[in-house]
Amino acid sequence: MQLTDVWFVVIAVLWIGYFFLEGFDFGVGILTKLLARDRAERRVLINTIGPVWDGNEVWLLSAGGATFAAFPEWYATLFSGFYLPLLVILVCLIVRGVAFEYRAKRPEERWQRNWEHAIFWTSLITAFLWGVAFANIVRGVKIDAEMEYVGGLTDLFNPYALLGGLVTLTLFTFHGAVFTALKTLGDIRTRARRLATGVGAAAAVLAVVFLLWTQADRGDTASLVATVVAAVALLAALGTNLAGREGWSFTFSGLAIVAAVAMLFLSLFPDVMPSTLNEEWSLTVTNAASTPYTLKIMTWCAAIATPVVLLYQGWTYWVFRKRIGTHHLAPSGGH
């Protein structure tokens, strides 16, 4: 296997990890309006992800940095062509992070409610736009012979991409509802399971249509296997959620996301950004890659740093593994 292939796999794994972790993170943010009935329950939801949300975003930084270093042509074309959607995502992530940190700085209800609105909308918009972006990457966009995107903003919001956005939105919301049921106590836990059933059913329908569309357009045997795994895992997540087996439901919902994102990358390879104007103008793991020396240095750095990061993040989740409820909240109205 060439180093270009290795780094394509590494970047795929980073995005898979990001969507698995940030998926329930965004889902919980969306549930602050869909599930929580009062201020106390919103605080409980936010506290379930409070210790880990910023660590989850490390996966995004790693994926972006790895793409820039390993496939600079891919990075340049992607970020120039998708400039406005990615800028909106970046602004949402910034506002979302500020909202988490500033919400509890003052006790006034209006102050906290405004930041909670920000958490909801930035979670929802980001969850939708990531699906739009990745659907366009897999489907292909207008790239010319100079490896430059020559399409317009409206080209990115085609039916396939909009369906991809709805898939990530509903799937992340389901993942977040299952995580909430796993991490909370009392009535909010019961209602989270109930909400997960409805949202999960919608996500299953949308995801199956989207994955089959992708399979018919670009798929092969490997992507078909991933599609089947994603569908079975999502059905298993729904079944175990109905049975009240929250740990298994979260495991299966996570597996569904992992398999679905893996399916997209399997469908994409060896391209990294197909051209809809001419197949010969597509960006591939070969023509978009850095020099072999750069990839070699990156491989050594990743081999040393990755286990440390994984151990630290795993330890963080272990420390904050227990369930919480409204009776755990501090009386001050803060965290």
HELIX and SHEET records of a PDB file:
HELIX    1   1 LEU A    3  LEU A   34  1                                  32    
HELIX    2   2 ARG A   39  ILE A   49  1                                  11    
HELIX    3   3 TRP A   53  ASN A   56  1                                   4    
HELIX    4   4 VAL A   58  ALA A   70  1                                  13    
HELIX    5   5 PRO A   72  GLY A   81  1                                  10    
HELIX    6   6 TYR A   83  TYR A  102  1                                  20    
HELIX    7   7 ARG A  103  LYS A  105  5                                   3    
HELIX    8   8 GLU A  109  ARG A  139  1                                  31    
HELIX    9   9 LEU A  153  LEU A  156  5                                   4    
HELIX   10  10 PRO A  159  LYS A  183  1                                  25    
HELIX   11  11 ASP A  187  ARG A  218  1                                  32    
HELIX   12  12 THR A  221  LEU A  242  1                                  22    
HELIX   13  13 GLU A  246  LEU A  268  1                                  23    
HELIX   14  14 GLU A  279  TRP A  281  5                                   3    
HELIX   15  15 PRO A  292  VAL A  319  1                                  28    
HELIX   16  16 THR A  326  HIS A  328  5                                   3    
SHEET    1   A 2 ASP A 271  MET A 273  0                                        
SHEET    2   A 2 LEU A 283  THR A 284 -1                                        
END                                                                             
